[in-house]
């Protein structure tokens, strides 16, 4: 029977009820205005009949449905999950067909700070949003996403010289020193390091295996002598390699933006007199610039660092000024080396 409008005596609210194409409908109308409720019922009846005859309309599924499917399709990183939670909170459960470039712009204003740059907008809004929409489009739920990436200018890539890295290690808290040495010596991302288990560390063979990487592919890192020594001095040999100052694993909810070591990191930078804008991820940049300075091999750098293309590592090719090779070897082998007085090249 066609849908009808019934006003509840108890509340005065209007309810749409009836059966269309075998589907039983019983729900409150969006408005308590009778004329508007009738229009809503007519539109609902047309949509149900159309779906019954032609199948689900592309774009009629919701963002929640697409998001759930995306998360269930394969394991996602904690940072990705956190970004998607923020997008969902700001966006709501809207139909996929309504998400467009204007939606991304509104999300930028809602989710990010006013001073956020193009790189942050791309990382926090555009990339995760497009990933969910692309997943949905591959299942025929909506059209392929057309949200454009912002045009970003190339920013400065921060790194440390061997002398500065030594200052940082000396200034760091005792429990942080092995972790920071490991980051500089292997190029590991912070999340990869704090998730490293002793089962995947071979001190005799001087290597570590990362299973949960950004690319999803296993990566093996060679351990320089100083890193082997630092790990060998740790008081435990089971479970996670790196623990907090209280001897506990780092909390999952603190993984975003290097929150796991934020306080200790800032303290070490201050005591070392280094740039306060440096982040733990800059130690990966440091490792990459040192790697190229020693080996002059972009393909090897790409493979050992786990990057997807040589183009992504070209920025490290001439990042570190010439003359630091002896200092790099000294740092990684724990040998006292005096670096030549060479000024930083602007990047």
C-alpha positions as CSV (number, residue, x, y, z in Angstrom):
1,X,0.0,0.0,0.0
2,X,1.2,3.6,-0.5
3,X,2.9,5.4,2.3
4,X,0.7,7.3,4.7
5,X,1.2,10.0,7.3
6,X,0.1,9.4,10.8
7,X,0.3,12.0,13.6
8,X,1.0,10.4,17.0
9,X,-1.5,11.5,19.7
10,X,1.1,11.4,22.5
11,X,3.7,13.6,20.9
12,X,2.1,15.2,17.9
13,X,5.0,13.9,15.7
14,X,4.3,12.8,12.2
15,X,5.2,9.2,11.2
16,X,5.6,7.8,7.7
17,X,4.3,4.2,7.5
18,X,3.3,1.6,4.9
19,X,4.7,-1.0,2.6
20,X,6.4,-0.3,-0.7
21,X,7.7,-3.1,-3.0
22,X,7.6,-5.5,-0.1
23,X,9.6,-3.2,2.2
24,X,7.9,-2.2,5.5
25,X,8.4,1.5,6.4
26,X,7.8,2.9,9.8
27,X,9.8,6.0,10.6
28,X,9.4,9.6,11.9
29,X,9.1,12.3,9.3
30,X,11.9,14.9,9.2
31,X,9.3,17.7,9.7
32,X,6.1,18.0,11.7
33,X,4.6,20.0,8.9
34,X,2.0,17.8,7.2
35,X,2.7,19.1,3.7
36,X,6.5,18.6,4.0
37,X,6.0,15.2,5.5
38,X,3.8,14.2,2.5
39,X,6.5,15.4,0.1
40,X,9.1,13.3,2.1
41,X,6.9,10.2,1.9
42,X,6.4,10.6,-1.9
43,X,10.1,11.0,-2.5
44,X,10.9,8.0,-0.3
45,X,8.3,5.9,-2.2
46,X,9.8,6.9,-5.5
47,X,13.4,6.0,-4.3
48,X,12.3,2.6,-3.0
49,X,10.6,1.7,-6.3
50,X,13.5,3.0,-8.3
51,X,16.0,0.9,-6.3
52,X,13.7,-2.2,-6.6
53,X,13.5,-1.8,-10.4
54,X,17.1,-0.6,-11.2
55,X,19.2,-1.5,-8.2
56,X,20.9,0.8,-5.7
57,X,21.7,4.2,-7.2
58,X,25.4,5.1,-7.4
59,X,26.2,7.4,-4.6
60,X,23.2,6.6,-2.5
61,X,25.2,4.6,0.0
62,X,26.6,6.5,3.0
63,X,30.1,7.6,4.0
64,X,29.7,5.3,7.1
65,X,29.1,2.3,4.9
66,X,32.1,3.1,2.7
67,X,34.3,3.9,5.7
68,X,33.5,0.6,7.4
69,X,34.2,-1.4,4.2
70,X,37.5,0.5,3.8
71,X,38.6,-0.4,7.3
72,X,37.6,-4.0,6.9
73,X,39.3,-4.5,3.5
74,X,42.8,-4.6,5.0
75,X,44.7,-3.5,8.1
76,X,45.1,0.3,8.4
77,X,47.7,2.2,10.4
78,X,46.8,4.0,13.6
79,X,47.5,7.4,12.0
80,X,45.1,6.6,9.2
81,X,42.4,5.5,11.6
82,X,42.8,8.7,13.6
83,X,42.5,10.9,10.6
84,X,39.4,9.0,9.4
85,X,37.8,9.4,12.9
86,X,38.3,13.1,12.7
87,X,36.8,13.3,9.2
88,X,33.8,11.2,10.2
89,X,33.1,13.4,13.2
90,X,33.2,16.6,11.1
91,X,31.5,15.1,8.1
92,X,28.7,13.0,9.5
93,X,27.0,10.1,7.8
94,X,26.2,11.7,4.5
95,X,25.5,10.1,1.1
96,X,28.6,9.5,-1.0
97,X,27.1,11.5,-3.9
98,X,27.2,14.7,-1.8
99,X,30.9,14.6,-1.2
100,X,32.9,16.8,-3.5
101,X,35.6,19.4,-3.7
102,X,33.5,21.9,-1.6
103,X,33.2,19.1,1.1
104,X,37.0,18.9,1.3
105,X,37.3,22.6,1.6
106,X,34.7,22.7,4.4
107,X,36.5,19.9,6.2
108,X,39.8,21.9,6.0
109,X,38.1,24.8,7.8
110,X,36.5,22.5,10.4
111,X,39.3,20.0,11.2
112,X,42.5,22.0,10.7
113,X,44.0,25.0,12.3
114,X,43.7,28.3,10.2
115,X,47.5,28.3,9.6
116,X,47.6,24.8,8.2
117,X,49.5,24.6,4.9
118,X,48.9,22.6,1.7
119,X,50.9,19.6,2.9
120,X,48.9,19.3,6.0
121,X,45.6,19.7,4.1
122,X,46.7,16.9,1.7
123,X,47.8,14.6,4.5
124,X,44.9,15.1,6.9
125,X,42.0,15.7,4.6
126,X,42.4,15.0,0.9
127,X,44.4,11.8,1.0
128,X,42.2,9.8,3.5
129,X,39.0,11.2,2.0
130,X,40.0,10.1,-1.5
131,X,41.1,6.7,-0.3
132,X,37.7,5.9,1.1
133,X,35.9,7.3,-2.0
134,X,38.2,5.4,-4.3
135,X,37.5,2.2,-2.3
136,X,33.8,2.8,-2.7
137,X,34.0,3.6,-6.4
138,X,35.8,0.3,-7.0
139,X,32.8,-1.4,-5.6
140,X,30.4,0.5,-7.8
141,X,29.0,2.5,-4.9
142,X,29.9,5.9,-6.3
143,X,31.8,7.7,-9.0
144,X,35.6,7.9,-8.8
145,X,36.7,10.8,-6.6
146,X,37.5,14.0,-8.3
147,X,38.9,15.9,-5.3
148,X,42.0,17.7,-6.3
149,X,45.2,17.7,-4.3
150,X,46.4,21.2,-3.2
151,X,49.4,22.7,-5.0
152,X,52.2,22.7,-2.5
153,X,55.5,24.4,-2.6
154,X,58.5,22.4,-1.7
155,X,59.4,23.0,2.0
156,X,62.6,22.7,3.8
157,X,63.8,19.2,4.7
158,X,65.3,19.3,8.1
159,X,68.2,17.0,9.1
160,X,71.1,16.9,11.6
161,X,74.8,16.9,11.1
162,X,76.7,14.2,13.0
163,X,77.8,16.7,15.6
164,X,74.2,17.9,16.1
165,X,73.0,14.3,16.3
166,X,75.6,13.7,19.0
167,X,74.4,16.7,20.9
168,X,70.8,15.3,20.8
169,X,71.8,11.9,22.0
170,X,73.8,13.4,24.9
171,X,70.9,15.6,25.9
172,X,68.2,12.9,25.7
173,X,66.9,11.1,28.8
174,X,68.5,7.7,29.4
175,X,65.5,5.6,28.2
176,X,65.3,7.7,25.0
177,X,68.9,7.4,23.9
178,X,68.7,3.9,22.4
179,X,65.5,4.8,20.6
180,X,67.0,8.0,19.1
181,X,70.2,6.2,18.1
182,X,68.1,3.5,16.4
183,X,66.1,6.1,14.4
184,X,69.3,7.9,13.2
185,X,71.1,4.6,12.5
186,X,68.3,2.8,10.6
187,X,66.0,5.4,9.1
188,X,63.0,3.8,10.8
189,X,59.8,5.7,11.3
190,X,59.0,6.2,14.9
191,X,56.0,3.9,14.7
192,X,58.1,1.1,13.2
193,X,60.7,1.5,16.0
194,X,58.3,1.4,18.9
195,X,56.5,-1.6,17.4
196,X,59.7,-3.5,16.9
197,X,59.8,-6.8,18.8
198,X,62.9,-8.6,20.0
199,X,62.0,-11.6,17.8
200,X,62.7,-9.4,14.8
201,X,66.1,-8.2,16.0
202,X,69.4,-10.1,15.2
203,X,72.2,-8.6,17.1
204,X,74.8,-11.1,15.8
205,X,73.7,-10.6,12.2
206,X,73.3,-6.8,12.9
207,X,69.8,-6.5,11.4
208,X,66.2,-5.7,12.3
209,X,63.0,-6.5,10.4
210,X,60.1,-4.1,10.2
211,X,56.8,-5.9,9.5
212,X,54.3,-3.0,10.0
213,X,55.6,-0.5,7.5
214,X,53.9,2.4,5.7
215,X,54.0,0.5,2.4
216,X,52.7,-2.7,3.9
217,X,55.9,-4.5,2.8
218,X,58.5,-6.0,5.0
219,X,61.7,-4.1,5.3
220,X,65.1,-5.2,6.7
221,X,67.4,-2.6,8.2
222,X,71.1,-3.1,8.8
223,X,72.3,-2.1,12.3
224,X,75.5,-0.1,12.5
225,X,77.9,-1.1,15.3
226,X,76.9,1.7,17.7
227,X,73.2,0.7,17.4
228,X,74.1,-3.0,18.1
229,X,75.9,-1.9,21.2
230,X,73.1,0.3,22.4
231,X,70.5,-2.5,21.9
232,X,72.8,-5.1,23.6
233,X,72.8,-2.9,26.7
234,X,69.0,-2.8,27.1
235,X,68.0,-4.8,30.2
236,X,65.4,-7.0,28.6
237,X,65.2,-9.4,25.6
238,X,61.5,-10.2,25.3
239,X,58.6,-8.3,23.9
240,X,58.9,-4.8,22.5
241,X,62.5,-3.5,22.2
242,X,61.8,0.1,23.1
243,X,59.8,1.0,26.3
244,X,58.8,4.3,27.9
245,X,60.6,5.8,30.9
246,X,58.2,3.7,33.1
247,X,59.2,0.5,31.4
248,X,55.9,0.1,29.6
249,X,54.9,-0.1,25.9
250,X,54.0,3.3,24.4
251,X,50.3,3.9,24.3
252,X,48.5,3.3,21.0
253,X,46.4,6.5,21.2
254,X,49.6,8.6,21.3
255,X,51.0,7.5,18.0
256,X,49.8,10.5,16.0
257,X,52.3,13.3,15.5
258,X,55.0,11.5,17.5
259,X,53.0,11.9,20.7
260,X,54.7,8.8,22.2
261,X,57.9,10.8,23.0
262,X,56.8,14.3,22.7
263,X,57.8,15.5,26.1
264,X,61.2,13.8,26.1
265,X,61.9,14.9,22.6
266,X,61.2,18.6,23.3
267,X,63.3,18.4,26.4
268,X,66.2,16.9,24.5
269,X,66.0,19.6,21.8
270,X,66.0,22.3,24.3
271,X,69.0,21.0,26.3
272,X,70.9,20.4,23.1
273,X,70.2,23.9,21.8
274,X,68.7,22.5,18.5
275,X,66.0,23.8,16.2
276,X,62.7,23.5,18.2
277,X,60.9,22.7,15.0
278,X,62.7,19.5,14.5
279,X,60.6,16.3,14.8
280,X,61.5,12.7,15.4
281,X,60.7,12.0,11.7
282,X,63.6,14.4,10.8
283,X,65.9,11.6,12.1
284,X,64.7,9.6,9.1
285,X,65.7,12.5,6.9
286,X,69.0,12.6,8.7
287,X,69.6,8.9,8.0
288,X,68.7,9.3,4.3
289,X,71.0,12.3,3.8
290,X,73.9,10.4,5.6
291,X,73.2,7.3,3.6
292,X,73.6,9.2,0.3
293,X,76.6,11.0,1.5
294,X,78.3,7.7,2.2
295,X,77.1,5.6,-0.7
296,X,76.0,8.0,-3.5
297,X,73.4,5.5,-4.6
298,X,69.8,6.6,-4.9
299,X,68.4,3.2,-5.8
300,X,70.0,1.6,-2.8
301,X,68.7,4.4,-0.6
302,X,65.2,3.8,-2.0
303,X,65.3,0.1,-1.3
304,X,66.8,0.3,2.1
305,X,64.5,3.1,3.2
306,X,61.4,1.6,1.9
307,X,60.4,4.4,-0.5
308,X,58.2,3.6,-3.5
309,X,60.2,5.5,-6.1
310,X,63.6,7.0,-6.7
311,X,61.9,10.4,-7.2
312,X,60.9,10.4,-3.5
313,X,64.6,10.2,-2.4
314,X,66.1,12.6,-4.8
315,X,65.7,15.5,-2.3
316,X,68.3,13.8,-0.1
317,X,71.0,13.6,-2.9
318,X,72.7,16.8,-2.0
319,X,71.1,17.7,1.3
320,X,74.2,17.3,3.5
321,X,77.2,19.5,2.5
322,X,80.3,17.6,1.5
323,X,82.9,16.8,4.2
324,X,80.8,15.1,6.8
325,X,81.5,11.5,5.7
326,X,84.1,10.9,8.4
327,X,81.8,12.3,11.1
328,X,79.0,10.1,9.9
329,X,81.2,6.9,10.1
330,X,82.4,8.0,13.5
331,X,78.9,8.5,14.9
332,X,77.6,5.2,13.6
333,X,80.7,3.3,14.9
334,X,80.9,5.3,18.1
335,X,84.3,6.8,17.3
336,X,85.2,10.3,18.4
337,X,85.6,12.4,15.3
338,X,86.1,16.1,15.0
339,X,84.0,17.5,12.1
340,X,85.3,20.2,9.8
341,X,83.8,23.6,10.2
342,X,81.4,23.6,7.2
343,X,78.4,25.8,7.1
344,X,74.9,24.4,6.4
345,X,73.7,24.6,2.8
346,X,70.2,26.1,2.5
347,X,67.5,23.6,1.6
